[in-house]
């Protein structure tokens, strides 16, 4: 019997965007640290890049988050 892994729903401090991490926090932090400064200056752009790279999954406002 496989154990179900629960993902913690997080909310961006600015903008209130809900998301779940698809990789460990350390990998996300390292990825952001290596982005060019002009990309890191916008939280919206960083969020979109993380989503595009598959590091996070965004949860639409009208959709309930996964159980915590």
Number of C-alpha atoms within 10 A of each C-alpha: 3 4 5 6 7 9 14 13 17 15 14 12 9 8 9 10 15 18 21 18 19 15 11 10 12 9 13 15 10 10 13 17 11 10 13 9 10 8 14 16 11 11 14 15 13 15 20 15 17 19 17 11 11 13 18 20 18 19 17 11 10 6 8 10 17 12 8 8
